[in-house]
Each structure stands twice: as structure tokens, then as C-alpha cells.
Amino acid sequence: MLEWKYQNKVLEEVPTGIIAFVYLIENETNGMLYVGKKTMFSTTRKPPLKGFKRKRVVTVESNWRAYTGSSQALNTDIEAGHLIKRTILHLCKSKGAATYLELMEQVNREVLFDESYYNRFVGCKIHASHVQELQNEKTVDQRGR
């Protein structure tokens, strides 16, 4: 069973308040890398109960424990028996923060220019309100230094 590591420790449970993470997958067989993000929960809508009008929203844990990325080339290598290492780079309190941090990691690592990355597409649409928590954390970090 593959495991996710965060700060050199195996992540077994979802930390309180965390809904997504940004990760790095390293193929130890050929040295290729992949940067991505994954939500830890998914929501589904169910029909309303008898006598009610509102649809029910159910939140369940996603398949994050077994997730290996959306790169078809990476998943082909995994199926071929390549050894991989999965590392969580950032734990995120919102989907917007995860999207922003994923893009930041991909741009900083220049994944589209470096042939050692599986990533072949980078893109996102983020509004400033989606990353407000990151701005608040950044302000606190700057004051603390």
C-alpha cells in the first residue's frame, strides 16, 4: 500500500480543518516527478427526504489515500511496477488555496520546461477571495519575523 508522507511522517488521518493538499510524486525508478493537488472530501447531492424541498448535501472522504495523480503516463509507469514516493507539500484549508499553491509549485519548478516532470498542462482560475486565508497567514508570518 502506498503511503502519503507530510514532513517525513506518514499521514494516516485527515487533519482537522484540512480539505485538500498539494503533492509531489516521485518515480524512484526513472526519476520523473509530478506536482498536483487532491481534495480529501467530496460532496454529493441527494434527493430531498419525503415532505422536504431541499436537496441533501452529503460529504464523504475521497479516494485520497490511494490516489496516484491524473497523469496517464505516471499511472502507466505505476502499473508497470515502478517504485513511487508520495510527498505532501502543502495542507490546505480551502480548494482555492490548494489551486493557488499547486500553480505556485508548478511555476516555481518550471514543470512545463523540465522534461523530468510528467506535468504537461498548467492552468487555473482563482479569485482573490479564494486565497484570503493564505494572505492572512502571510501577514502573520511577516509580523512574526
Chimera marker file (.cmm) of the C-alpha trace (Angstrom):
<marker_set name="trace">
<marker id="1" x="0.000" y="0.000" z="0.000" r="1" g="1" b="0" radius="0.5"/>
<marker id="2" x="1.331" y="3.402" z="-0.954" r="1" g="1" b="0" radius="0.5"/>
<marker id="3" x="1.517" y="5.994" z="1.766" r="1" g="1" b="0" radius="0.5"/>
<marker id="4" x="1.441" y="9.776" z="1.824" r="1" g="1" b="0" radius="0.5"/>
<marker id="5" x="4.209" y="11.493" z="3.796" r="1" g="1" b="0" radius="0.5"/>
<marker id="6" x="4.000" y="15.008" z="5.197" r="1" g="1" b="0" radius="0.5"/>
<marker id="7" x="7.078" y="16.448" z="6.914" r="1" g="1" b="0" radius="0.5"/>
<marker id="8" x="8.677" y="12.968" z="6.867" r="1" g="1" b="0" radius="0.5"/>
<marker id="9" x="5.742" y="11.403" z="8.742" r="1" g="1" b="0" radius="0.5"/>
<marker id="10" x="3.080" y="9.110" z="7.312" r="1" g="1" b="0" radius="0.5"/>
<marker id="11" x="-0.274" y="10.893" z="7.084" r="1" g="1" b="0" radius="0.5"/>
<marker id="12" x="-2.908" y="8.400" z="8.187" r="1" g="1" b="0" radius="0.5"/>
<marker id="13" x="-5.839" y="10.647" z="9.102" r="1" g="1" b="0" radius="0.5"/>
<marker id="14" x="-7.197" y="13.898" z="7.712" r="1" g="1" b="0" radius="0.5"/>
<marker id="15" x="-6.028" y="16.757" z="9.964" r="1" g="1" b="0" radius="0.5"/>
<marker id="16" x="-8.810" y="18.915" z="11.421" r="1" g="1" b="0" radius="0.5"/>
<marker id="17" x="-9.784" y="21.791" z="9.138" r="1" g="1" b="0" radius="0.5"/>
<marker id="18" x="-7.860" y="20.471" z="6.125" r="1" g="1" b="0" radius="0.5"/>
<marker id="19" x="-9.792" y="19.735" z="2.940" r="1" g="1" b="0" radius="0.5"/>
<marker id="20" x="-7.071" y="19.439" z="0.272" r="1" g="1" b="0" radius="0.5"/>
<marker id="21" x="-3.352" y="19.096" z="-0.287" r="1" g="1" b="0" radius="0.5"/>
<marker id="22" x="-0.657" y="19.786" z="-2.866" r="1" g="1" b="0" radius="0.5"/>
<marker id="23" x="1.663" y="16.870" z="-3.531" r="1" g="1" b="0" radius="0.5"/>
<marker id="24" x="4.812" y="15.709" z="-5.288" r="1" g="1" b="0" radius="0.5"/>
<marker id="25" x="5.012" y="12.183" z="-6.676" r="1" g="1" b="0" radius="0.5"/>
<marker id="26" x="8.499" y="10.919" z="-7.432" r="1" g="1" b="0" radius="0.5"/>
<marker id="27" x="9.071" y="7.895" z="-9.646" r="1" g="1" b="0" radius="0.5"/>
<marker id="28" x="12.121" y="6.358" z="-7.978" r="1" g="1" b="0" radius="0.5"/>
<marker id="29" x="12.689" y="4.017" z="-10.925" r="1" g="1" b="0" radius="0.5"/>
<marker id="30" x="13.228" y="6.676" z="-13.612" r="1" g="1" b="0" radius="0.5"/>
<marker id="31" x="13.492" y="9.955" z="-11.634" r="1" g="1" b="0" radius="0.5"/>
<marker id="32" x="10.362" y="11.551" z="-13.128" r="1" g="1" b="0" radius="0.5"/>
<marker id="33" x="8.242" y="13.887" z="-10.943" r="1" g="1" b="0" radius="0.5"/>
<marker id="34" x="4.629" y="15.060" z="-10.826" r="1" g="1" b="0" radius="0.5"/>
<marker id="35" x="3.100" y="18.019" z="-8.965" r="1" g="1" b="0" radius="0.5"/>
<marker id="36" x="-0.643" y="18.043" z="-8.324" r="1" g="1" b="0" radius="0.5"/>
<marker id="37" x="-3.432" y="18.646" z="-5.814" r="1" g="1" b="0" radius="0.5"/>
<marker id="38" x="-6.115" y="16.457" z="-4.295" r="1" g="1" b="0" radius="0.5"/>
<marker id="39" x="-9.201" y="17.167" z="-2.221" r="1" g="1" b="0" radius="0.5"/>
<marker id="40" x="-9.714" y="14.950" z="0.796" r="1" g="1" b="0" radius="0.5"/>
<marker id="41" x="-13.503" y="15.188" z="0.679" r="1" g="1" b="0" radius="0.5"/>
<marker id="42" x="-16.174" y="15.160" z="-2.000" r="1" g="1" b="0" radius="0.5"/>
<marker id="43" x="-19.782" y="16.244" z="-1.810" r="1" g="1" b="0" radius="0.5"/>
<marker id="44" x="-22.791" y="14.683" z="-3.471" r="1" g="1" b="0" radius="0.5"/>
<marker id="45" x="-26.361" y="15.870" z="-3.671" r="1" g="1" b="0" radius="0.5"/>
<marker id="46" x="-29.185" y="13.501" z="-2.864" r="1" g="1" b="0" radius="0.5"/>
<marker id="47" x="-32.886" y="13.985" z="-3.464" r="1" g="1" b="0" radius="0.5"/>
<marker id="48" x="-34.835" y="15.619" z="-0.633" r="1" g="1" b="0" radius="0.5"/>
<marker id="49" x="-36.455" y="13.483" z="2.011" r="1" g="1" b="0" radius="0.5"/>
<marker id="50" x="-40.178" y="12.925" z="1.688" r="1" g="1" b="0" radius="0.5"/>
<marker id="51" x="-42.026" y="16.089" z="2.638" r="1" g="1" b="0" radius="0.5"/>
<marker id="52" x="-38.964" y="18.361" z="2.196" r="1" g="1" b="0" radius="0.5"/>
<marker id="53" x="-37.924" y="20.500" z="-0.776" r="1" g="1" b="0" radius="0.5"/>
<marker id="54" x="-34.192" y="20.998" z="-0.310" r="1" g="1" b="0" radius="0.5"/>
<marker id="55" x="-31.726" y="18.509" z="-1.710" r="1" g="1" b="0" radius="0.5"/>
<marker id="56" x="-29.463" y="16.900" z="0.844" r="1" g="1" b="0" radius="0.5"/>
<marker id="57" x="-25.709" y="17.512" z="0.649" r="1" g="1" b="0" radius="0.5"/>
<marker id="58" x="-23.561" y="14.615" z="1.819" r="1" g="1" b="0" radius="0.5"/>
<marker id="59" x="-19.813" y="14.977" z="2.382" r="1" g="1" b="0" radius="0.5"/>
<marker id="60" x="-17.667" y="11.849" z="2.230" r="1" g="1" b="0" radius="0.5"/>
<marker id="61" x="-13.934" y="11.203" z="2.298" r="1" g="1" b="0" radius="0.5"/>
<marker id="62" x="-12.450" y="10.980" z="-1.202" r="1" g="1" b="0" radius="0.5"/>
<marker id="63" x="-10.051" y="8.331" z="-2.509" r="1" g="1" b="0" radius="0.5"/>
<marker id="64" x="-7.029" y="10.430" z="-1.463" r="1" g="1" b="0" radius="0.5"/>
<marker id="65" x="-5.286" y="7.526" z="0.287" r="1" g="1" b="0" radius="0.5"/>
<marker id="66" x="-4.963" y="5.503" z="-2.939" r="1" g="1" b="0" radius="0.5"/>
<marker id="67" x="-4.722" y="8.455" z="-5.359" r="1" g="1" b="0" radius="0.5"/>
<marker id="68" x="-1.765" y="8.461" z="-7.737" r="1" g="1" b="0" radius="0.5"/>
<marker id="69" x="-2.346" y="11.568" z="-9.837" r="1" g="1" b="0" radius="0.5"/>
<marker id="70" x="-4.133" y="12.348" z="-13.059" r="1" g="1" b="0" radius="0.5"/>
<marker id="71" x="-1.141" y="11.866" z="-15.371" r="1" g="1" b="0" radius="0.5"/>
<marker id="72" x="-1.772" y="8.925" z="-17.654" r="1" g="1" b="0" radius="0.5"/>
<marker id="73" x="1.980" y="8.434" z="-18.208" r="1" g="1" b="0" radius="0.5"/>
<marker id="74" x="2.603" y="8.332" z="-14.439" r="1" g="1" b="0" radius="0.5"/>
<marker id="75" x="-0.210" y="5.833" z="-13.851" r="1" g="1" b="0" radius="0.5"/>
<marker id="76" x="1.093" y="3.655" z="-16.701" r="1" g="1" b="0" radius="0.5"/>
<marker id="77" x="4.525" y="3.586" z="-15.035" r="1" g="1" b="0" radius="0.5"/>
<marker id="78" x="2.945" y="2.715" z="-11.676" r="1" g="1" b="0" radius="0.5"/>
<marker id="79" x="1.013" y="-0.162" z="-13.262" r="1" g="1" b="0" radius="0.5"/>
<marker id="80" x="4.289" y="-1.336" z="-14.846" r="1" g="1" b="0" radius="0.5"/>
<marker id="81" x="5.740" y="-1.742" z="-11.351" r="1" g="1" b="0" radius="0.5"/>
<marker id="82" x="7.778" y="1.434" z="-10.987" r="1" g="1" b="0" radius="0.5"/>
<marker id="83" x="8.500" y="2.430" z="-7.378" r="1" g="1" b="0" radius="0.5"/>
<marker id="84" x="6.997" y="5.762" z="-6.350" r="1" g="1" b="0" radius="0.5"/>
<marker id="85" x="7.264" y="8.062" z="-3.364" r="1" g="1" b="0" radius="0.5"/>
<marker id="86" x="4.312" y="10.347" z="-2.492" r="1" g="1" b="0" radius="0.5"/>
<marker id="87" x="5.010" y="13.534" z="-0.530" r="1" g="1" b="0" radius="0.5"/>
<marker id="88" x="2.524" y="16.179" z="0.609" r="1" g="1" b="0" radius="0.5"/>
<marker id="89" x="3.991" y="19.643" z="0.103" r="1" g="1" b="0" radius="0.5"/>
<marker id="90" x="1.112" y="21.748" z="1.496" r="1" g="1" b="0" radius="0.5"/>
<marker id="91" x="-2.001" y="21.002" z="3.558" r="1" g="1" b="0" radius="0.5"/>
<marker id="92" x="-4.801" y="23.414" z="2.601" r="1" g="1" b="0" radius="0.5"/>
<marker id="93" x="-7.929" y="24.682" z="4.326" r="1" g="1" b="0" radius="0.5"/>
<marker id="94" x="-9.697" y="25.544" z="1.054" r="1" g="1" b="0" radius="0.5"/>
<marker id="95" x="-9.833" y="24.381" z="-2.551" r="1" g="1" b="0" radius="0.5"/>
<marker id="96" x="-8.787" y="27.857" z="-3.698" r="1" g="1" b="0" radius="0.5"/>
<marker id="97" x="-5.657" y="27.724" z="-1.553" r="1" g="1" b="0" radius="0.5"/>
<marker id="98" x="-4.815" y="24.280" z="-2.952" r="1" g="1" b="0" radius="0.5"/>
<marker id="99" x="-5.253" y="25.512" z="-6.528" r="1" g="1" b="0" radius="0.5"/>
<marker id="100" x="-3.048" y="28.546" z="-5.899" r="1" g="1" b="0" radius="0.5"/>
<marker id="101" x="-0.303" y="26.564" z="-4.147" r="1" g="1" b="0" radius="0.5"/>
<marker id="102" x="-0.360" y="23.872" z="-6.846" r="1" g="1" b="0" radius="0.5"/>
<marker id="103" x="0.116" y="26.516" z="-9.541" r="1" g="1" b="0" radius="0.5"/>
<marker id="104" x="2.855" y="28.209" z="-7.491" r="1" g="1" b="0" radius="0.5"/>
<marker id="105" x="4.750" y="24.912" z="-7.126" r="1" g="1" b="0" radius="0.5"/>
<marker id="106" x="4.356" y="24.111" z="-10.830" r="1" g="1" b="0" radius="0.5"/>
<marker id="107" x="5.589" y="27.539" z="-11.943" r="1" g="1" b="0" radius="0.5"/>
<marker id="108" x="8.467" y="27.665" z="-9.436" r="1" g="1" b="0" radius="0.5"/>
<marker id="109" x="9.603" y="24.206" z="-10.510" r="1" g="1" b="0" radius="0.5"/>
<marker id="110" x="9.130" y="25.111" z="-14.228" r="1" g="1" b="0" radius="0.5"/>
<marker id="111" x="7.354" y="21.797" z="-14.821" r="1" g="1" b="0" radius="0.5"/>
<marker id="112" x="6.453" y="22.608" z="-18.433" r="1" g="1" b="0" radius="0.5"/>
<marker id="113" x="10.076" y="23.282" z="-19.384" r="1" g="1" b="0" radius="0.5"/>
<marker id="114" x="11.679" y="20.428" z="-17.465" r="1" g="1" b="0" radius="0.5"/>
<marker id="115" x="11.480" y="17.034" z="-19.158" r="1" g="1" b="0" radius="0.5"/>
<marker id="116" x="11.825" y="15.279" z="-15.784" r="1" g="1" b="0" radius="0.5"/>
<marker id="117" x="8.197" y="16.175" z="-14.920" r="1" g="1" b="0" radius="0.5"/>
<marker id="118" x="5.112" y="14.272" z="-16.033" r="1" g="1" b="0" radius="0.5"/>
<marker id="119" x="3.116" y="17.542" z="-15.941" r="1" g="1" b="0" radius="0.5"/>
<marker id="120" x="2.117" y="18.689" z="-19.453" r="1" g="1" b="0" radius="0.5"/>
<marker id="121" x="-0.615" y="21.167" z="-18.533" r="1" g="1" b="0" radius="0.5"/>
<marker id="122" x="-0.758" y="24.022" z="-16.033" r="1" g="1" b="0" radius="0.5"/>
<marker id="123" x="-3.825" y="26.158" z="-15.557" r="1" g="1" b="0" radius="0.5"/>
<marker id="124" x="-6.264" y="27.537" z="-13.068" r="1" g="1" b="0" radius="0.5"/>
<marker id="125" x="-8.803" y="30.215" z="-12.372" r="1" g="1" b="0" radius="0.5"/>
<marker id="126" x="-8.564" y="31.764" z="-8.914" r="1" g="1" b="0" radius="0.5"/>
<marker id="127" x="-10.233" y="34.805" z="-7.398" r="1" g="1" b="0" radius="0.5"/>
<marker id="128" x="-8.575" y="36.803" z="-4.602" r="1" g="1" b="0" radius="0.5"/>
<marker id="129" x="-11.356" y="35.757" z="-2.215" r="1" g="1" b="0" radius="0.5"/>
<marker id="130" x="-10.396" y="32.094" z="-2.750" r="1" g="1" b="0" radius="0.5"/>
<marker id="131" x="-6.960" y="32.659" z="-1.236" r="1" g="1" b="0" radius="0.5"/>
<marker id="132" x="-7.841" y="35.103" z="1.534" r="1" g="1" b="0" radius="0.5"/>
<marker id="133" x="-6.653" y="32.635" z="4.184" r="1" g="1" b="0" radius="0.5"/>
<marker id="134" x="-3.215" y="32.471" z="2.530" r="1" g="1" b="0" radius="0.5"/>
<marker id="135" x="-2.952" y="36.262" z="2.632" r="1" g="1" b="0" radius="0.5"/>
<marker id="136" x="-3.878" y="36.242" z="6.320" r="1" g="1" b="0" radius="0.5"/>
<marker id="137" x="-1.236" y="33.577" z="7.058" r="1" g="1" b="0" radius="0.5"/>
<marker id="138" x="1.359" y="35.506" z="5.041" r="1" g="1" b="0" radius="0.5"/>
<marker id="139" x="0.649" y="38.666" z="7.070" r="1" g="1" b="0" radius="0.5"/>
<marker id="140" x="1.011" y="36.760" z="10.342" r="1" g="1" b="0" radius="0.5"/>
<marker id="141" x="4.310" y="35.194" z="9.151" r="1" g="1" b="0" radius="0.5"/>
<marker id="142" x="5.742" y="38.595" z="8.209" r="1" g="1" b="0" radius="0.5"/>
<marker id="143" x="4.835" y="40.119" z="11.568" r="1" g="1" b="0" radius="0.5"/>
<marker id="144" x="6.316" y="37.191" z="13.452" r="1" g="1" b="0" radius="0.5"/>
<marker id="145" x="9.754" y="37.536" z="11.853" r="1" g="1" b="0" radius="0.5"/>
<link id1="1" id2="2" r="1" g="1" b="0" radius="0.2"/>
<link id1="2" id2="3" r="1" g="1" b="0" radius="0.2"/>
<link id1="3" id2="4" r="1" g="1" b="0" radius="0.2"/>
<link id1="4" id2="5" r="1" g="1" b="0" radius="0.2"/>
<link id1="5" id2="6" r="1" g="1" b="0" radius="0.2"/>
<link id1="6" id2="7" r="1" g="1" b="0" radius="0.2"/>
<link id1="7" id2="8" r="1" g="1" b="0" radius="0.2"/>
<link id1="8" id2="9" r="1" g="1" b="0" radius="0.2"/>
<link id1="9" id2="10" r="1" g="1" b="0" radius="0.2"/>
<link id1="10" id2="11" r="1" g="1" b="0" radius="0.2"/>
<link id1="11" id2="12" r="1" g="1" b="0" radius="0.2"/>
<link id1="12" id2="13" r="1" g="1" b="0" radius="0.2"/>
<link id1="13" id2="14" r="1" g="1" b="0" radius="0.2"/>
<link id1="14" id2="15" r="1" g="1" b="0" radius="0.2"/>
<link id1="15" id2="16" r="1" g="1" b="0" radius="0.2"/>
<link id1="16" id2="17" r="1" g="1" b="0" radius="0.2"/>
<link id1="17" id2="18" r="1" g="1" b="0" radius="0.2"/>
<link id1="18" id2="19" r="1" g="1" b="0" radius="0.2"/>
<link id1="19" id2="20" r="1" g="1" b="0" radius="0.2"/>
<link id1="20" id2="21" r="1" g="1" b="0" radius="0.2"/>
<link id1="21" id2="22" r="1" g="1" b="0" radius="0.2"/>
<link id1="22" id2="23" r="1" g="1" b="0" radius="0.2"/>
<link id1="23" id2="24" r="1" g="1" b="0" radius="0.2"/>
<link id1="24" id2="25" r="1" g="1" b="0" radius="0.2"/>
<link id1="25" id2="26" r="1" g="1" b="0" radius="0.2"/>
<link id1="26" id2="27" r="1" g="1" b="0" radius="0.2"/>
<link id1="27" id2="28" r="1" g="1" b="0" radius="0.2"/>
<link id1="28" id2="29" r="1" g="1" b="0" radius="0.2"/>
<link id1="29" id2="30" r="1" g="1" b="0" radius="0.2"/>
<link id1="30" id2="31" r="1" g="1" b="0" radius="0.2"/>
<link id1="31" id2="32" r="1" g="1" b="0" radius="0.2"/>
<link id1="32" id2="33" r="1" g="1" b="0" radius="0.2"/>
<link id1="33" id2="34" r="1" g="1" b="0" radius="0.2"/>
<link id1="34" id2="35" r="1" g="1" b="0" radius="0.2"/>
<link id1="35" id2="36" r="1" g="1" b="0" radius="0.2"/>
<link id1="36" id2="37" r="1" g="1" b="0" radius="0.2"/>
<link id1="37" id2="38" r="1" g="1" b="0" radius="0.2"/>
<link id1="38" id2="39" r="1" g="1" b="0" radius="0.2"/>
<link id1="39" id2="40" r="1" g="1" b="0" radius="0.2"/>
<link id1="40" id2="41" r="1" g="1" b="0" radius="0.2"/>
<link id1="41" id2="42" r="1" g="1" b="0" radius="0.2"/>
<link id1="42" id2="43" r="1" g="1" b="0" radius="0.2"/>
<link id1="43" id2="44" r="1" g="1" b="0" radius="0.2"/>
<link id1="44" id2="45" r="1" g="1" b="0" radius="0.2"/>
<link id1="45" id2="46" r="1" g="1" b="0" radius="0.2"/>
<link id1="46" id2="47" r="1" g="1" b="0" radius="0.2"/>
<link id1="47" id2="48" r="1" g="1" b="0" radius="0.2"/>
<link id1="48" id2="49" r="1" g="1" b="0" radius="0.2"/>
<link id1="49" id2="50" r="1" g="1" b="0" radius="0.2"/>
<link id1="50" id2="51" r="1" g="1" b="0" radius="0.2"/>
<link id1="51" id2="52" r="1" g="1" b="0" radius="0.2"/>
<link id1="52" id2="53" r="1" g="1" b="0" radius="0.2"/>
<link id1="53" id2="54" r="1" g="1" b="0" radius="0.2"/>
<link id1="54" id2="55" r="1" g="1" b="0" radius="0.2"/>
<link id1="55" id2="56" r="1" g="1" b="0" radius="0.2"/>
<link id1="56" id2="57" r="1" g="1" b="0" radius="0.2"/>
<link id1="57" id2="58" r="1" g="1" b="0" radius="0.2"/>
<link id1="58" id2="59" r="1" g="1" b="0" radius="0.2"/>
<link id1="59" id2="60" r="1" g="1" b="0" radius="0.2"/>
<link id1="60" id2="61" r="1" g="1" b="0" radius="0.2"/>
<link id1="61" id2="62" r="1" g="1" b="0" radius="0.2"/>
<link id1="62" id2="63" r="1" g="1" b="0" radius="0.2"/>
<link id1="63" id2="64" r="1" g="1" b="0" radius="0.2"/>
<link id1="64" id2="65" r="1" g="1" b="0" radius="0.2"/>
<link id1="65" id2="66" r="1" g="1" b="0" radius="0.2"/>
<link id1="66" id2="67" r="1" g="1" b="0" radius="0.2"/>
<link id1="67" id2="68" r="1" g="1" b="0" radius="0.2"/>
<link id1="68" id2="69" r="1" g="1" b="0" radius="0.2"/>
<link id1="69" id2="70" r="1" g="1" b="0" radius="0.2"/>
<link id1="70" id2="71" r="1" g="1" b="0" radius="0.2"/>
<link id1="71" id2="72" r="1" g="1" b="0" radius="0.2"/>
<link id1="72" id2="73" r="1" g="1" b="0" radius="0.2"/>
<link id1="73" id2="74" r="1" g="1" b="0" radius="0.2"/>
<link id1="74" id2="75" r="1" g="1" b="0" radius="0.2"/>
<link id1="75" id2="76" r="1" g="1" b="0" radius="0.2"/>
<link id1="76" id2="77" r="1" g="1" b="0" radius="0.2"/>
<link id1="77" id2="78" r="1" g="1" b="0" radius="0.2"/>
<link id1="78" id2="79" r="1" g="1" b="0" radius="0.2"/>
<link id1="79" id2="80" r="1" g="1" b="0" radius="0.2"/>
<link id1="80" id2="81" r="1" g="1" b="0" radius="0.2"/>
<link id1="81" id2="82" r="1" g="1" b="0" radius="0.2"/>
<link id1="82" id2="83" r="1" g="1" b="0" radius="0.2"/>
<link id1="83" id2="84" r="1" g="1" b="0" radius="0.2"/>
<link id1="84" id2="85" r="1" g="1" b="0" radius="0.2"/>
<link id1="85" id2="86" r="1" g="1" b="0" radius="0.2"/>
<link id1="86" id2="87" r="1" g="1" b="0" radius="0.2"/>
<link id1="87" id2="88" r="1" g="1" b="0" radius="0.2"/>
<link id1="88" id2="89" r="1" g="1" b="0" radius="0.2"/>
<link id1="89" id2="90" r="1" g="1" b="0" radius="0.2"/>
<link id1="90" id2="91" r="1" g="1" b="0" radius="0.2"/>
<link id1="91" id2="92" r="1" g="1" b="0" radius="0.2"/>
<link id1="92" id2="93" r="1" g="1" b="0" radius="0.2"/>
<link id1="93" id2="94" r="1" g="1" b="0" radius="0.2"/>
<link id1="94" id2="95" r="1" g="1" b="0" radius="0.2"/>
<link id1="95" id2="96" r="1" g="1" b="0" radius="0.2"/>
<link id1="96" id2="97" r="1" g="1" b="0" radius="0.2"/>
<link id1="97" id2="98" r="1" g="1" b="0" radius="0.2"/>
<link id1="98" id2="99" r="1" g="1" b="0" radius="0.2"/>
<link id1="99" id2="100" r="1" g="1" b="0" radius="0.2"/>
<link id1="100" id2="101" r="1" g="1" b="0" radius="0.2"/>
<link id1="101" id2="102" r="1" g="1" b="0" radius="0.2"/>
<link id1="102" id2="103" r="1" g="1" b="0" radius="0.2"/>
<link id1="103" id2="104" r="1" g="1" b="0" radius="0.2"/>
<link id1="104" id2="105" r="1" g="1" b="0" radius="0.2"/>
<link id1="105" id2="106" r="1" g="1" b="0" radius="0.2"/>
<link id1="106" id2="107" r="1" g="1" b="0" radius="0.2"/>
<link id1="107" id2="108" r="1" g="1" b="0" radius="0.2"/>
<link id1="108" id2="109" r="1" g="1" b="0" radius="0.2"/>
<link id1="109" id2="110" r="1" g="1" b="0" radius="0.2"/>
<link id1="110" id2="111" r="1" g="1" b="0" radius="0.2"/>
<link id1="111" id2="112" r="1" g="1" b="0" radius="0.2"/>
<link id1="112" id2="113" r="1" g="1" b="0" radius="0.2"/>
<link id1="113" id2="114" r="1" g="1" b="0" radius="0.2"/>
<link id1="114" id2="115" r="1" g="1" b="0" radius="0.2"/>
<link id1="115" id2="116" r="1" g="1" b="0" radius="0.2"/>
<link id1="116" id2="117" r="1" g="1" b="0" radius="0.2"/>
<link id1="117" id2="118" r="1" g="1" b="0" radius="0.2"/>
<link id1="118" id2="119" r="1" g="1" b="0" radius="0.2"/>
<link id1="119" id2="120" r="1" g="1" b="0" radius="0.2"/>
<link id1="120" id2="121" r="1" g="1" b="0" radius="0.2"/>
<link id1="121" id2="122" r="1" g="1" b="0" radius="0.2"/>
<link id1="122" id2="123" r="1" g="1" b="0" radius="0.2"/>
<link id1="123" id2="124" r="1" g="1" b="0" radius="0.2"/>
<link id1="124" id2="125" r="1" g="1" b="0" radius="0.2"/>
<link id1="125" id2="126" r="1" g="1" b="0" radius="0.2"/>
<link id1="126" id2="127" r="1" g="1" b="0" radius="0.2"/>
<link id1="127" id2="128" r="1" g="1" b="0" radius="0.2"/>
<link id1="128" id2="129" r="1" g="1" b="0" radius="0.2"/>
<link id1="129" id2="130" r="1" g="1" b="0" radius="0.2"/>
<link id1="130" id2="131" r="1" g="1" b="0" radius="0.2"/>
<link id1="131" id2="132" r="1" g="1" b="0" radius="0.2"/>
<link id1="132" id2="133" r="1" g="1" b="0" radius="0.2"/>
<link id1="133" id2="134" r="1" g="1" b="0" radius="0.2"/>
<link id1="134" id2="135" r="1" g="1" b="0" radius="0.2"/>
<link id1="135" id2="136" r="1" g="1" b="0" radius="0.2"/>
<link id1="136" id2="137" r="1" g="1" b="0" radius="0.2"/>
<link id1="137" id2="138" r="1" g="1" b="0" radius="0.2"/>
<link id1="138" id2="139" r="1" g="1" b="0" radius="0.2"/>
<link id1="139" id2="140" r="1" g="1" b="0" radius="0.2"/>
<link id1="140" id2="141" r="1" g="1" b="0" radius="0.2"/>
<link id1="141" id2="142" r="1" g="1" b="0" radius="0.2"/>
<link id1="142" id2="143" r="1" g="1" b="0" radius="0.2"/>
<link id1="143" id2="144" r="1" g="1" b="0" radius="0.2"/>
<link id1="144" id2="145" r="1" g="1" b="0" radius="0.2"/>
</marker_set>
